[in-house]
Amino acid sequence: MKFSKHNSHYESDITRFLKDLKQKDPALEEKQRTGRAIFWDKSPINLDERKRAEESRVRQQPYVYQTKG
């Protein structure tokens, strides 16, 4: 959707920067997808395993530096 006829060829500084960056490193987008897959795209959580992990977790005492006694 165009908002103005006068600035139809306008490119922001950021758009030009990104275009230049992609021209310098054509594999950049693939690297981004790989990084996203590593850190963000996780497999679905198995609810049984999660429940077992939560139940087996050792609770921390409220005041960790104070010993009982």
SULSULDA-V668673 format. One record per backbone hydrogen bond with DSSP energy under -1.0 kcal/mol. CO is the residue of the C=O (numbers start at 1). NH is the residue of the N-H. Records with the same first field share a line. If there is no record, write none. Layout:
CO=NH, NH
This chain:
7=10
12=16
13=17
14=18
15=19
16=20
17=21
18=22
19=23
20=24
21=25
25=28
27=31
28=32
29=33
30=34
31=35
32=36
33=37
34=38
35=39
36=40, 41
40=42
46=50
47=51
48=52
49=53
50=54
51=55
52=56
63=66
